[in-house]
Amino acid sequence: MITAALYVTLGCITLAVLLNLYRLFCGPTAPDRILALDTMLINTIAFIIVFGVLEESSVYFEAALLLAMVGFVGTVAYTKFLLRGDIVE
C-alpha cells in the first residue's frame, strides 16, 4: 500500500515540475522565472527524497541535502544579479 502511495507522489511531483518548466519558459518577468526555478529545485529535492524512501537507501538523502545547499546559493545569486546587476561587489 505504501509503495502505491509513493508512486502516486512521484507522479504528482513530476506534474509539479512540468508546470514549473512551463512557468520558467513562459514567465512574463524575470522574478517569475527565478521563482519558478527555485520552486522546481524544491520539487526536485522532494522527488529525490521520495525516490530514496522507495529505494530504501540513505544516499539519496545526502544528495538532496547537497542539492538544497547549492540551490539556495544559486537562488541568492540570481536574485542579487537581478537587483544589482552584479554578483560580486
PDB file with one MODEL, atoms N, CA, C and O in Angstrom:
MODEL        1
ATOM      1  N   MET A   1       0.825  -1.195   0.000  1.00  0.00           N
ATOM      2  CA  MET A   1       0.000   0.000   0.000  1.00  0.00           C
ATOM      3  C   MET A   1       0.869   1.257   0.000  1.00  0.00           C
ATOM      4  O   MET A   1       0.582   2.211  -0.723  1.00  0.00           O
ATOM      5  N   ILE A   2       1.929   1.259   0.810  1.00  0.00           N
ATOM      6  CA  ILE A   2       2.791   2.440   0.865  1.00  0.00           C
ATOM      7  C   ILE A   2       3.534   2.636  -0.452  1.00  0.00           C
ATOM      8  O   ILE A   2       3.834   3.766  -0.838  1.00  0.00           O
ATOM      9  N   THR A   3       3.829   1.538  -1.139  1.00  0.00           N
ATOM     10  CA  THR A   3       4.512   1.643  -2.427  1.00  0.00           C
ATOM     11  C   THR A   3       3.632   2.344  -3.451  1.00  0.00           C
ATOM     12  O   THR A   3       4.118   3.167  -4.226  1.00  0.00           O
ATOM     13  N   ALA A   4       2.367   2.030  -3.459  1.00  0.00           N
ATOM     14  CA  ALA A   4       1.444   2.693  -4.385  1.00  0.00           C
ATOM     15  C   ALA A   4       1.346   4.187  -4.071  1.00  0.00           C
ATOM     16  O   ALA A   4       1.294   5.014  -4.981  1.00  0.00           O
ATOM     17  N   ALA A   5       1.323   4.525  -2.794  1.00  0.00           N
ATOM     18  CA  ALA A   5       1.265   5.936  -2.409  1.00  0.00           C
ATOM     19  C   ALA A   5       2.532   6.677  -2.838  1.00  0.00           C
ATOM     20  O   ALA A   5       2.467   7.835  -3.250  1.00  0.00           O
ATOM     21  N   LEU A   6       3.676   6.011  -2.742  1.00  0.00           N
ATOM     22  CA  LEU A   6       4.921   6.643  -3.172  1.00  0.00           C
ATOM     23  C   LEU A   6       4.947   6.866  -4.678  1.00  0.00           C
ATOM     24  O   LEU A   6       5.447   7.890  -5.144  1.00  0.00           O
ATOM     25  N   TYR A   7       4.412   5.917  -5.443  1.00  0.00           N
ATOM     26  CA  TYR A   7       4.359   6.105  -6.892  1.00  0.00           C
ATOM     27  C   TYR A   7       3.393   7.229  -7.282  1.00  0.00           C
ATOM     28  O   TYR A   7       3.659   7.974  -8.226  1.00  0.00           O
ATOM     29  N   VAL A   8       2.300   7.351  -6.577  1.00  0.00           N
ATOM     30  CA  VAL A   8       1.371   8.465  -6.828  1.00  0.00           C
ATOM     31  C   VAL A   8       2.042   9.791  -6.485  1.00  0.00           C
ATOM     32  O   VAL A   8       1.873  10.784  -7.191  1.00  0.00           O
ATOM     33  N   THR A   9       2.798   9.795  -5.401  1.00  0.00           N
ATOM     34  CA  THR A   9       3.519  11.003  -5.003  1.00  0.00           C
ATOM     35  C   THR A   9       4.551  11.388  -6.052  1.00  0.00           C
ATOM     36  O   THR A   9       4.689  12.566  -6.382  1.00  0.00           O
ATOM     37  N   LEU A  10       5.274  10.414  -6.577  1.00  0.00           N
ATOM     38  CA  LEU A  10       6.247  10.699  -7.638  1.00  0.00           C
ATOM     39  C   LEU A  10       5.555  11.276  -8.869  1.00  0.00           C
ATOM     40  O   LEU A  10       6.088  12.179  -9.514  1.00  0.00           O
ATOM     41  N   GLY A  11       4.384  10.766  -9.194  1.00  0.00           N
ATOM     42  CA  GLY A  11       3.627  11.308 -10.327  1.00  0.00           C
ATOM     43  C   GLY A  11       3.195  12.743 -10.093  1.00  0.00           C
ATOM     44  O   GLY A  11       3.271  13.571 -11.001  1.00  0.00           O
ATOM     45  N   CYS A  12       2.748  13.043  -8.896  1.00  0.00           N
ATOM     46  CA  CYS A  12       2.329  14.416  -8.571  1.00  0.00           C
ATOM     47  C   CYS A  12       3.508  15.379  -8.600  1.00  0.00           C
ATOM     48  O   CYS A  12       3.380  16.505  -9.079  1.00  0.00           O
ATOM     49  N   ILE A  13       4.643  14.945  -8.095  1.00  0.00           N
ATOM     50  CA  ILE A  13       5.835  15.804  -8.115  1.00  0.00           C
ATOM     51  C   ILE A  13       6.298  16.023  -9.549  1.00  0.00           C
ATOM     52  O   ILE A  13       6.729  17.122  -9.898  1.00  0.00           O
ATOM     53  N   THR A  14       6.216  15.002 -10.373  1.00  0.00           N
ATOM     54  CA  THR A  14       6.580  15.145 -11.782  1.00  0.00           C
ATOM     55  C   THR A  14       5.664  16.153 -12.480  1.00  0.00           C
ATOM     56  O   THR A  14       6.129  16.966 -13.278  1.00  0.00           O
ATOM     57  N   LEU A  15       4.382  16.099 -12.183  1.00  0.00           N
ATOM     58  CA  LEU A  15       3.444  17.083 -12.738  1.00  0.00           C
ATOM     59  C   LEU A  15       3.804  18.491 -12.272  1.00  0.00           C
ATOM     60  O   LEU A  15       3.740  19.438 -13.056  1.00  0.00           O
ATOM     61  N   ALA A  16       4.179  18.633 -11.010  1.00  0.00           N
ATOM     62  CA  ALA A  16       4.561  19.951 -10.491  1.00  0.00           C
ATOM     63  C   ALA A  16       5.818  20.473 -11.186  1.00  0.00           C
ATOM     64  O   ALA A  16       5.913  21.666 -11.474  1.00  0.00           O
ATOM     65  N   VAL A  17       6.777  19.598 -11.454  1.00  0.00           N
ATOM     66  CA  VAL A  17       7.994  20.017 -12.153  1.00  0.00           C
ATOM     67  C   VAL A  17       7.660  20.449 -13.586  1.00  0.00           C
ATOM     68  O   VAL A  17       8.227  21.420 -14.088  1.00  0.00           O
ATOM     69  N   LEU A  18       6.756  19.742 -14.236  1.00  0.00           N
ATOM     70  CA  LEU A  18       6.358  20.128 -15.594  1.00  0.00           C
ATOM     71  C   LEU A  18       5.660  21.490 -15.607  1.00  0.00           C
ATOM     72  O   LEU A  18       5.871  22.288 -16.520  1.00  0.00           O
ATOM     73  N   LEU A  19       4.838  21.752 -14.607  1.00  0.00           N
ATOM     74  CA  LEU A  19       4.196  23.065 -14.515  1.00  0.00           C
ATOM     75  C   LEU A  19       5.215  24.161 -14.214  1.00  0.00           C
ATOM     76  O   LEU A  19       5.082  25.289 -14.690  1.00  0.00           O
ATOM     77  N   ASN A  20       6.231  23.823 -13.423  1.00  0.00           N
ATOM     78  CA  ASN A  20       7.307  24.787 -13.165  1.00  0.00           C
ATOM     79  C   ASN A  20       8.097  25.070 -14.432  1.00  0.00           C
ATOM     80  O   ASN A  20       8.499  26.210 -14.668  1.00  0.00           O
ATOM     81  N   LEU A  21       8.324  24.050 -15.248  1.00  0.00           N
ATOM     82  CA  LEU A  21       9.016  24.263 -16.527  1.00  0.00           C
ATOM     83  C   LEU A  21       8.221  25.195 -17.431  1.00  0.00           C
ATOM     84  O   LEU A  21       8.799  26.033 -18.123  1.00  0.00           O
ATOM     85  N   TYR A  22       6.900  25.052 -17.426  1.00  0.00           N
ATOM     86  CA  TYR A  22       6.067  25.958 -18.210  1.00  0.00           C
ATOM     87  C   TYR A  22       6.249  27.399 -17.747  1.00  0.00           C
ATOM     88  O   TYR A  22       6.412  28.305 -18.565  1.00  0.00           O
ATOM     89  N   ARG A  23       6.219  27.605 -16.436  1.00  0.00           N
ATOM     90  CA  ARG A  23       6.380  28.964 -15.907  1.00  0.00           C
ATOM     91  C   ARG A  23       7.793  29.487 -16.151  1.00  0.00           C
ATOM     92  O   ARG A  23       7.990  30.687 -16.347  1.00  0.00           O
ATOM     93  N   LEU A  24       8.766  28.595 -16.138  1.00  0.00           N
ATOM     94  CA  LEU A  24      10.146  29.002 -16.374  1.00  0.00           C
ATOM     95  C   LEU A  24      10.333  29.498 -17.801  1.00  0.00           C
ATOM     96  O   LEU A  24      11.025  30.492 -18.019  1.00  0.00           O
ATOM     97  N   PHE A  25       9.735  28.829 -18.770  1.00  0.00           N
ATOM     98  CA  PHE A  25       9.910  29.219 -20.159  1.00  0.00           C
ATOM     99  C   PHE A  25       8.940  30.303 -20.601  1.00  0.00           C
ATOM    100  O   PHE A  25       9.264  31.082 -21.498  1.00  0.00           O
ATOM    101  N   CYS A  26       7.770  30.375 -20.002  1.00  0.00           N
ATOM    102  CA  CYS A  26       6.749  31.343 -20.427  1.00  0.00           C
ATOM    103  C   CYS A  26       6.489  32.432 -19.407  1.00  0.00           C
ATOM    104  O   CYS A  26       5.512  33.169 -19.531  1.00  0.00           O
ATOM    105  N   GLY A  27       7.340  32.548 -18.406  1.00  0.00           N
ATOM    106  CA  GLY A  27       7.131  33.561 -17.373  1.00  0.00           C
ATOM    107  C   GLY A  27       7.238  34.959 -17.958  1.00  0.00           C
ATOM    108  O   GLY A  27       8.151  35.234 -18.736  1.00  0.00           O
ATOM    109  N   PRO A  28       6.325  35.840 -17.598  1.00  0.00           N
ATOM    110  CA  PRO A  28       6.356  37.173 -18.206  1.00  0.00           C
ATOM    111  C   PRO A  28       7.520  38.041 -17.699  1.00  0.00           C
ATOM    112  O   PRO A  28       8.002  38.905 -18.431  1.00  0.00           O
ATOM    113  N   THR A  29       7.968  37.825 -16.476  1.00  0.00           N
ATOM    114  CA  THR A  29       9.045  38.660 -15.939  1.00  0.00           C
ATOM    115  C   THR A  29      10.160  37.781 -15.385  1.00  0.00           C
ATOM    116  O   THR A  29       9.986  36.580 -15.175  1.00  0.00           O
ATOM    117  N   ALA A  30      11.302  38.407 -15.156  1.00  0.00           N
ATOM    118  CA  ALA A  30      12.454  37.679 -14.617  1.00  0.00           C
ATOM    119  C   ALA A  30      12.211  37.160 -13.193  1.00  0.00           C
ATOM    120  O   ALA A  30      12.615  36.037 -12.888  1.00  0.00           O
ATOM    121  N   PRO A  31      11.560  37.942 -12.305  1.00  0.00           N
ATOM    122  CA  PRO A  31      11.285  37.378 -10.970  1.00  0.00           C
ATOM    123  C   PRO A  31      10.395  36.132 -11.007  1.00  0.00           C
ATOM    124  O   PRO A  31      10.553  35.231 -10.184  1.00  0.00           O
ATOM    125  N   ASP A  32       9.461  36.083 -11.963  1.00  0.00           N
ATOM    126  CA  ASP A  32       8.633  34.881 -12.112  1.00  0.00           C
ATOM    127  C   ASP A  32       9.488  33.683 -12.484  1.00  0.00           C
ATOM    128  O   ASP A  32       9.264  32.576 -11.992  1.00  0.00           O
ATOM    129  N   ARG A  33      10.457  33.899 -13.340  1.00  0.00           N
ATOM    130  CA  ARG A  33      11.333  32.805 -13.765  1.00  0.00           C
ATOM    131  C   ARG A  33      12.243  32.348 -12.644  1.00  0.00           C
ATOM    132  O   ARG A  33      12.494  31.152 -12.499  1.00  0.00           O
ATOM    133  N   ILE A  34      12.741  33.282 -11.851  1.00  0.00           N
ATOM    134  CA  ILE A  34      13.583  32.913 -10.712  1.00  0.00           C
ATOM    135  C   ILE A  34      12.767  32.130  -9.694  1.00  0.00           C
ATOM    136  O   ILE A  34      13.250  31.138  -9.147  1.00  0.00           O
ATOM    137  N   LEU A  35      11.554  32.556  -9.437  1.00  0.00           N
ATOM    138  CA  LEU A  35      10.686  31.845  -8.504  1.00  0.00           C
ATOM    139  C   LEU A  35      10.337  30.459  -9.026  1.00  0.00           C
ATOM    140  O   LEU A  35      10.276  29.505  -8.251  1.00  0.00           O
ATOM    141  N   ALA A  36      10.109  30.335 -10.329  1.00  0.00           N
ATOM    142  CA  ALA A  36       9.825  29.024 -10.915  1.00  0.00           C
ATOM    143  C   ALA A  36      11.037  28.105 -10.812  1.00  0.00           C
ATOM    144  O   ALA A  36      10.887  26.911 -10.553  1.00  0.00           O
ATOM    145  N   LEU A  37      12.226  28.644 -11.009  1.00  0.00           N
ATOM    146  CA  LEU A  37      13.441  27.842 -10.887  1.00  0.00           C
ATOM    147  C   LEU A  37      13.652  27.374  -9.457  1.00  0.00           C
ATOM    148  O   LEU A  37      14.052  26.232  -9.229  1.00  0.00           O
ATOM    149  N   ASP A  38      13.387  28.243  -8.496  1.00  0.00           N
ATOM    150  CA  ASP A  38      13.531  27.869  -7.087  1.00  0.00           C
ATOM    151  C   ASP A  38      12.483  26.821  -6.690  1.00  0.00           C
ATOM    152  O   ASP A  38      12.790  25.873  -5.967  1.00  0.00           O
ATOM    153  N   THR A  39      11.265  26.997  -7.158  1.00  0.00           N
ATOM    154  CA  THR A  39      10.215  26.023  -6.861  1.00  0.00           C
ATOM    155  C   THR A  39      10.504  24.682  -7.520  1.00  0.00           C
ATOM    156  O   THR A  39      10.228  23.629  -6.944  1.00  0.00           O
ATOM    157  N   MET A  40      11.061  24.719  -8.731  1.00  0.00           N
ATOM    158  CA  MET A  40      11.422  23.482  -9.404  1.00  0.00           C
ATOM    159  C   MET A  40      12.536  22.763  -8.646  1.00  0.00           C
ATOM    160  O   MET A  40      12.557  21.533  -8.588  1.00  0.00           O
ATOM    161  N   LEU A  41      13.450  23.518  -8.073  1.00  0.00           N
ATOM    162  CA  LEU A  41      14.503  22.918  -7.259  1.00  0.00           C
ATOM    163  C   LEU A  41      13.912  22.237  -6.022  1.00  0.00           C
ATOM    164  O   LEU A  41      14.329  21.134  -5.668  1.00  0.00           O
ATOM    165  N   ILE A  42      12.966  22.869  -5.375  1.00  0.00           N
ATOM    166  CA  ILE A  42      12.320  22.273  -4.207  1.00  0.00           C
ATOM    167  C   ILE A  42      11.579  21.002  -4.589  1.00  0.00           C
ATOM    168  O   ILE A  42      11.627  20.011  -3.861  1.00  0.00           O
ATOM    169  N   ASN A  43      10.893  21.025  -5.732  1.00  0.00           N
ATOM    170  CA  ASN A  43      10.194  19.827  -6.192  1.00  0.00           C
ATOM    171  C   ASN A  43      11.168  18.713  -6.558  1.00  0.00           C
ATOM    172  O   ASN A  43      10.877  17.537  -6.338  1.00  0.00           O
ATOM    173  N   THR A  44      12.310  19.073  -7.110  1.00  0.00           N
ATOM    174  CA  THR A  44      13.321  18.068  -7.434  1.00  0.00           C
ATOM    175  C   THR A  44      13.878  17.434  -6.167  1.00  0.00           C
ATOM    176  O   THR A  44      14.119  16.227  -6.129  1.00  0.00           O
ATOM    177  N   ILE A  45      14.082  18.233  -5.142  1.00  0.00           N
ATOM    178  CA  ILE A  45      14.543  17.699  -3.861  1.00  0.00           C
ATOM    179  C   ILE A  45      13.500  16.747  -3.282  1.00  0.00           C
ATOM    180  O   ILE A  45      13.844  15.684  -2.765  1.00  0.00           O
ATOM    181  N   ALA A  46      12.235  17.126  -3.370  1.00  0.00           N
ATOM    182  CA  ALA A  46      11.174  16.240  -2.888  1.00  0.00           C
ATOM    183  C   ALA A  46      11.143  14.941  -3.687  1.00  0.00           C
ATOM    184  O   ALA A  46      10.931  13.870  -3.117  1.00  0.00           O
ATOM    185  N   PHE A  47      11.351  15.023  -4.999  1.00  0.00           N
ATOM    186  CA  PHE A  47      11.389  13.830  -5.835  1.00  0.00           C
ATOM    187  C   PHE A  47      12.523  12.901  -5.422  1.00  0.00           C
ATOM    188  O   PHE A  47      12.338  11.687  -5.342  1.00  0.00           O
ATOM    189  N   ILE A  48      13.697  13.472  -5.160  1.00  0.00           N
ATOM    190  CA  ILE A  48      14.845  12.666  -4.744  1.00  0.00           C
ATOM    191  C   ILE A  48      14.576  11.997  -3.402  1.00  0.00           C
ATOM    192  O   ILE A  48      14.925  10.832  -3.215  1.00  0.00           O
ATOM    193  N   ILE A  49      13.966  12.710  -2.475  1.00  0.00           N
ATOM    194  CA  ILE A  49      13.690  12.135  -1.151  1.00  0.00           C
ATOM    195  C   ILE A  49      12.660  11.008  -1.255  1.00  0.00           C
ATOM    196  O   ILE A  49      12.833   9.955  -0.642  1.00  0.00           O
ATOM    197  N   VAL A  50      11.599  11.220  -2.018  1.00  0.00           N
ATOM    198  CA  VAL A  50      10.590  10.168  -2.172  1.00  0.00           C
ATOM    199  C   VAL A  50      11.189   8.958  -2.873  1.00  0.00           C
ATOM    200  O   VAL A  50      10.889   7.820  -2.510  1.00  0.00           O
ATOM    201  N   PHE A  51      12.033   9.191  -3.876  1.00  0.00           N
ATOM    202  CA  PHE A  51      12.689   8.083  -4.550  1.00  0.00           C
ATOM    203  C   PHE A  51      13.629   7.344  -3.593  1.00  0.00           C
ATOM    204  O   PHE A  51      13.754   6.122  -3.673  1.00  0.00           O
ATOM    205  N   GLY A  52      14.289   8.074  -2.690  1.00  0.00           N
ATOM    206  CA  GLY A  52      15.137   7.441  -1.685  1.00  0.00           C
ATOM    207  C   GLY A  52      14.347   6.568  -0.724  1.00  0.00           C
ATOM    208  O   GLY A  52      14.808   5.496  -0.332  1.00  0.00           O
ATOM    209  N   VAL A  53      13.168   7.019  -0.347  1.00  0.00           N
ATOM    210  CA  VAL A  53      12.304   6.196   0.503  1.00  0.00           C
ATOM    211  C   VAL A  53      11.861   4.950  -0.245  1.00  0.00           C
ATOM    212  O   VAL A  53      11.792   3.863   0.329  1.00  0.00           O
ATOM    213  N   LEU A  54      11.562   5.110  -1.522  1.00  0.00           N
ATOM    214  CA  LEU A  54      11.127   3.976  -2.330  1.00  0.00           C
ATOM    215  C   LEU A  54      12.240   2.945  -2.508  1.00  0.00           C
ATOM    216  O   LEU A  54      11.986   1.742  -2.470  1.00  0.00           O
ATOM    217  N   GLU A  55      13.458   3.411  -2.700  1.00  0.00           N
ATOM    218  CA  GLU A  55      14.593   2.516  -2.885  1.00  0.00           C
ATOM    219  C   GLU A  55      15.225   2.063  -1.568  1.00  0.00           C
ATOM    220  O   GLU A  55      16.096   1.193  -1.570  1.00  0.00           O
ATOM    221  N   GLU A  56      14.801   2.638  -0.459  1.00  0.00           N
ATOM    222  CA  GLU A  56      15.322   2.325   0.875  1.00  0.00           C
ATOM    223  C   GLU A  56      16.834   2.513   0.956  1.00  0.00           C
ATOM    224  O   GLU A  56      17.563   1.636   1.418  1.00  0.00           O
ATOM    225  N   SER A  57      17.287   3.677   0.496  1.00  0.00           N
ATOM    226  CA  SER A  57      18.711   3.999   0.501  1.00  0.00           C
ATOM    227  C   SER A  57      18.899   5.394   1.099  1.00  0.00           C
ATOM    228  O   SER A  57      18.113   6.304   0.835  1.00  0.00           O
ATOM    229  N   SER A  58      19.940   5.547   1.898  1.00  0.00           N
ATOM    230  CA  SER A  58      20.196   6.843   2.529  1.00  0.00           C
ATOM    231  C   SER A  58      21.065   7.752   1.673  1.00  0.00           C
ATOM    232  O   SER A  58      21.249   8.922   2.011  1.00  0.00           O
ATOM    233  N   VAL A  59      21.597   7.244   0.584  1.00  0.00           N
ATOM    234  CA  VAL A  59      22.448   8.055  -0.288  1.00  0.00           C
ATOM    235  C   VAL A  59      21.639   9.186  -0.914  1.00  0.00           C
ATOM    236  O   VAL A  59      22.163  10.282  -1.114  1.00  0.00           O
ATOM    237  N   TYR A  60      20.394   8.938  -1.218  1.00  0.00           N
ATOM    238  CA  TYR A  60      19.554   9.942  -1.856  1.00  0.00           C
ATOM    239  C   TYR A  60      19.290  11.127  -0.930  1.00  0.00           C
ATOM    240  O   TYR A  60      19.129  12.254  -1.398  1.00  0.00           O
ATOM    241  N   PHE A  61      19.245  10.886   0.358  1.00  0.00           N
ATOM    242  CA  PHE A  61      19.019  11.983   1.302  1.00  0.00           C
ATOM    243  C   PHE A  61      20.224  12.921   1.340  1.00  0.00           C
ATOM    244  O   PHE A  61      20.061  14.136   1.453  1.00  0.00           O
ATOM    245  N   GLU A  62      21.418  12.368   1.246  1.00  0.00           N
ATOM    246  CA  GLU A  62      22.616  13.201   1.202  1.00  0.00           C
ATOM    247  C   GLU A  62      22.669  14.012  -0.087  1.00  0.00           C
ATOM    248  O   GLU A  62      23.059  15.180  -0.082  1.00  0.00           O
ATOM    249  N   ALA A  63      22.276  13.386  -1.185  1.00  0.00           N
ATOM    250  CA  ALA A  63      22.232  14.103  -2.466  1.00  0.00           C
ATOM    251  C   ALA A  63      21.209  15.239  -2.415  1.00  0.00           C
ATOM    252  O   ALA A  63      21.455  16.321  -2.949  1.00  0.00           O
ATOM    253  N   ALA A  64      20.075  14.997  -1.781  1.00  0.00           N
ATOM    254  CA  ALA A  64      19.055  16.048  -1.658  1.00  0.00           C
ATOM    255  C   ALA A  64      19.557  17.202  -0.795  1.00  0.00           C
ATOM    256  O   ALA A  64      19.263  18.364  -1.077  1.00  0.00           O
ATOM    257  N   LEU A  65      20.302  16.891   0.242  1.00  0.00           N
ATOM    258  CA  LEU A  65      20.853  17.940   1.100  1.00  0.00           C
ATOM    259  C   LEU A  65      21.868  18.788   0.346  1.00  0.00           C
ATOM    260  O   LEU A  65      21.863  20.013   0.466  1.00  0.00           O
ATOM    261  N   LEU A  66      22.729  18.156  -0.423  1.00  0.00           N
ATOM    262  CA  LEU A  66      23.702  18.910  -1.223  1.00  0.00           C
ATOM    263  C   LEU A  66      23.015  19.769  -2.269  1.00  0.00           C
ATOM    264  O   LEU A  66      23.406  20.915  -2.490  1.00  0.00           O
ATOM    265  N   LEU A  67      22.001  19.225  -2.909  1.00  0.00           N
ATOM    266  CA  LEU A  67      21.259  19.990  -3.908  1.00  0.00           C
ATOM    267  C   LEU A  67      20.557  21.186  -3.272  1.00  0.00           C
ATOM    268  O   LEU A  67      20.476  22.252  -3.883  1.00  0.00           O
ATOM    269  N   ALA A  68      20.054  21.021  -2.062  1.00  0.00           N
ATOM    270  CA  ALA A  68      19.389  22.137  -1.371  1.00  0.00           C
ATOM    271  C   ALA A  68      20.377  23.253  -1.057  1.00  0.00           C
ATOM    272  O   ALA A  68      20.054  24.431  -1.206  1.00  0.00           O
ATOM    273  N   MET A  69      21.569  22.888  -0.628  1.00  0.00           N
ATOM    274  CA  MET A  69      22.566  23.918  -0.312  1.00  0.00           C
ATOM    275  C   MET A  69      23.025  24.664  -1.561  1.00  0.00           C
ATOM    276  O   MET A  69      23.143  25.889  -1.540  1.00  0.00           O
ATOM    277  N   VAL A  70      23.280  23.947  -2.632  1.00  0.00           N
ATOM    278  CA  VAL A  70      23.704  24.586  -3.877  1.00  0.00           C
ATOM    279  C   VAL A  70      22.559  25.415  -4.466  1.00  0.00           C
ATOM    280  O   VAL A  70      22.789  26.497  -5.007  1.00  0.00           O
ATOM    281  N   GLY A  71      21.354  24.918  -4.363  1.00  0.00           N
ATOM    282  CA  GLY A  71      20.205  25.645  -4.880  1.00  0.00           C
ATOM    283  C   GLY A  71      19.948  26.945  -4.153  1.00  0.00           C
ATOM    284  O   GLY A  71      19.559  27.939  -4.766  1.00  0.00           O
ATOM    285  N   PHE A  72      20.165  26.945  -2.842  1.00  0.00           N
ATOM    286  CA  PHE A  72      19.982  28.181  -2.075  1.00  0.00           C
ATOM    287  C   PHE A  72      20.976  29.240  -2.518  1.00  0.00           C
ATOM    288  O   PHE A  72      20.611  30.399  -2.715  1.00  0.00           O
ATOM    289  N   VAL A  73      22.222  28.847  -2.673  1.00  0.00           N
ATOM    290  CA  VAL A  73      23.249  29.800  -3.100  1.00  0.00           C
ATOM    291  C   VAL A  73      22.934  30.305  -4.512  1.00  0.00           C
ATOM    292  O   VAL A  73      23.113  31.488  -4.802  1.00  0.00           O
ATOM    293  N   GLY A  74      22.470  29.420  -5.379  1.00  0.00           N
ATOM    294  CA  GLY A  74      22.116  29.835  -6.734  1.00  0.00           C
ATOM    295  C   GLY A  74      20.954  30.811  -6.768  1.00  0.00           C
ATOM    296  O   GLY A  74      20.972  31.773  -7.537  1.00  0.00           O
ATOM    297  N   THR A  75      19.954  30.575  -5.951  1.00  0.00           N
ATOM    298  CA  THR A  75      18.802  31.478  -5.903  1.00  0.00           C
ATOM    299  C   THR A  75      19.205  32.853  -5.383  1.00  0.00           C
ATOM    300  O   THR A  75      18.750  33.873  -5.901  1.00  0.00           O
ATOM    301  N   VAL A  76      20.046  32.882  -4.373  1.00  0.00           N
ATOM    302  CA  VAL A  76      20.524  34.166  -3.858  1.00  0.00           C
ATOM    303  C   VAL A  76      21.344  34.899  -4.912  1.00  0.00           C
ATOM    304  O   VAL A  76      21.224  36.115  -5.058  1.00  0.00           O
ATOM    305  N   ALA A  77      22.177  34.167  -5.648  1.00  0.00           N
ATOM    306  CA  ALA A  77      22.986  34.798  -6.695  1.00  0.00           C
ATOM    307  C   ALA A  77      22.118  35.354  -7.816  1.00  0.00           C
ATOM    308  O   ALA A  77      22.359  36.465  -8.287  1.00  0.00           O
ATOM    309  N   TYR A  78      21.106  34.595  -8.251  1.00  0.00           N
ATOM    310  CA  TYR A  78      20.206  35.095  -9.295  1.00  0.00           C
ATOM    311  C   TYR A  78      19.476  36.348  -8.835  1.00  0.00           C
ATOM    312  O   TYR A  78      19.352  37.315  -9.587  1.00  0.00           O
ATOM    313  N   THR A  79      19.000  36.328  -7.613  1.00  0.00           N
ATOM    314  CA  THR A  79      18.253  37.474  -7.100  1.00  0.00           C
ATOM    315  C   THR A  79      19.147  38.697  -6.960  1.00  0.00           C
ATOM    316  O   THR A  79      18.741  39.810  -7.294  1.00  0.00           O
ATOM    317  N   LYS A  80      20.355  38.494  -6.470  1.00  0.00           N
ATOM    318  CA  LYS A  80      21.282  39.616  -6.324  1.00  0.00           C
ATOM    319  C   LYS A  80      21.653  40.184  -7.686  1.00  0.00           C
ATOM    320  O   LYS A  80      21.762  41.400  -7.843  1.00  0.00           O
ATOM    321  N   PHE A  81      21.846  39.325  -8.660  1.00  0.00           N
ATOM    322  CA  PHE A  81      22.136  39.800 -10.015  1.00  0.00           C
ATOM    323  C   PHE A  81      20.963  40.585 -10.586  1.00  0.00           C
ATOM    324  O   PHE A  81      21.162  41.587 -11.272  1.00  0.00           O
ATOM    325  N   LEU A  82      19.761  40.143 -10.311  1.00  0.00           N
ATOM    326  CA  LEU A  82      18.581  40.831 -10.826  1.00  0.00           C
ATOM    327  C   LEU A  82      18.426  42.200 -10.181  1.00  0.00           C
ATOM    328  O   LEU A  82      18.057  43.167 -10.847  1.00  0.00           O
ATOM    329  N   LEU A  83      18.709  42.282  -8.883  1.00  0.00           N
ATOM    330  CA  LEU A  83      18.529  43.552  -8.182  1.00  0.00           C
ATOM    331  C   LEU A  83      19.637  44.560  -8.476  1.00  0.00           C
ATOM    332  O   LEU A  83      19.373  45.746  -8.672  1.00  0.00           O
ATOM    333  N   ARG A  84      20.891  44.072  -8.505  1.00  0.00           N
ATOM    334  CA  ARG A  84      22.018  44.997  -8.608  1.00  0.00           C
ATOM    335  C   ARG A  84      22.740  44.940  -9.940  1.00  0.00           C
ATOM    336  O   ARG A  84      23.469  45.874 -10.274  1.00  0.00           O
ATOM    337  N   GLY A  85      22.565  43.887 -10.704  1.00  0.00           N
ATOM    338  CA  GLY A  85      23.256  43.782 -11.981  1.00  0.00           C
ATOM    339  C   GLY A  85      24.655  43.223 -11.865  1.00  0.00           C
ATOM    340  O   GLY A  85      25.348  43.075 -12.872  1.00  0.00           O
ATOM    341  N   ASP A  86      25.090  42.905 -10.640  1.00  0.00           N
ATOM    342  CA  ASP A  86      26.414  42.357 -10.422  1.00  0.00           C
ATOM    343  C   ASP A  86      26.340  41.426  -9.229  1.00  0.00           C
ATOM    344  O   ASP A  86      25.651  41.715  -8.251  1.00  0.00           O
ATOM    345  N   ILE A  87      27.048  40.310  -9.306  1.00  0.00           N
ATOM    346  CA  ILE A  87      27.004  39.353  -8.210  1.00  0.00           C
ATOM    347  C   ILE A  87      28.086  39.640  -7.183  1.00  0.00           C
ATOM    348  O   ILE A  87      27.811  39.648  -5.983  1.00  0.00           O
ATOM    349  N   VAL A  88      29.298  39.874  -7.631  1.00  0.00           N
ATOM    350  CA  VAL A  88      30.429  40.126  -6.733  1.00  0.00           C
ATOM    351  C   VAL A  88      30.655  41.615  -6.638  1.00  0.00           C
ATOM    352  O   VAL A  88      30.763  42.303  -7.653  1.00  0.00           O
ATOM    353  N   GLU A  89      30.726  42.109  -5.424  1.00  0.00           N
ATOM    354  CA  GLU A  89      30.918  43.551  -5.222  1.00  0.00           C
ATOM    355  C   GLU A  89      32.374  43.859  -5.028  1.00  0.00           C
ATOM    356  O   GLU A  89      32.740  45.019  -4.843  1.00  0.00           O
TER     357      GLU A  89
ENDMDL
END
